[in-house]
Amino acid sequence: METRKITDPEVLKGLTQPLRRKLFRLLQQIGPATAGMLAKRTDSDPGLVSYHLRELAKHGFIVEAPELARDRRERWWRLVPEATSWDTLDFPGPEGAAITDTLKAQMVADELERLTTYQRTFHAWPQEWQRASMSSDSQIRMTPDELRQMTAELLEVITRYTDQGRNPDGTPIPDDGRESVFLFFHVFPEKP
């Protein structure tokens, strides 16, 4: 899968809106959908959802999927089939720092909320999923080069497994026994 590197602050700013991030994530998890379908899942107004979907499209994160529409009124959306990445260092100055700091803080809060939700519902999952999930933390002594090498290797593994569960157009393969699995990790230096 290709990776799109975001360097335009206006594009990155498009992801700082919480409902937009939620819609983007839902399209990752369930595949193509209409604004009405997404409005029900987010308990939001369909007009508001439509607006945010158009904003995501304007910034190149999603595209329309007209081939899925049953009539002219139905408007389907899907993710652009590429990963995205961004680096805080590509957004210098106070405006860039404000955008990246805001987005990163929102992402971390969202990740922790999702982990907390899983922990609350852990026992509702079948045992095979309970045994397959894991949490881990490590304290490793590394150089910056070793850290870059390790994260590159981890990303290769993640990409390989991501591709296995998706069609060539990036949509999830339906009904093949897979569940949507959330993986997040942070690696960073830390002073004792």
SULDA-V54264 format. One record per backbone hydrogen bond with DSSP energy under -1.0 kcal/mol. NH is the residue of the N-H (numbers start at 1). CO is the residue of the C=O. If there is no record, write none. Layout:
nh & co
NH & CO
NH & CO
This chain:
nh & co
4 & 83
6 & 85
12 & 8
13 & 9
14 & 10
15 & 12
16 & 13
21 & 17
22 & 18
23 & 19
24 & 20
25 & 21
26 & 22
27 & 23
28 & 24
29 & 25
30 & 26
31 & 27
33 & 77
38 & 34
39 & 35
40 & 36
41 & 37
42 & 38
44 & 39
49 & 45
50 & 46
51 & 47
52 & 48
53 & 49
54 & 50
55 & 51
56 & 52
57 & 53
58 & 54
59 & 55
60 & 57
61 & 56
63 & 78
65 & 76
68 & 65
69 & 66
77 & 33
78 & 63
80 & 61
82 & 80
83 & 2
85 & 4
90 & 87
91 & 88
97 & 93
98 & 94
99 & 95
100 & 96
101 & 97
102 & 98
103 & 99
104 & 100
105 & 101
106 & 102
107 & 103
108 & 104
109 & 105
110 & 106
111 & 107
112 & 108
113 & 109
114 & 110
115 & 111
116 & 112
117 & 113
118 & 114
119 & 115
120 & 116
121 & 117
124 & 121
125 & 122
129 & 126
130 & 126
131 & 127
132 & 128
133 & 129
147 & 143
148 & 144
149 & 145
150 & 146
151 & 147
152 & 148
153 & 149
154 & 150
155 & 151
156 & 152
157 & 153
158 & 154
159 & 155
160 & 156
161 & 157
162 & 158
163 & 159
164 & 160
166 & 163
167 & 171
170 & 167
173 & 165
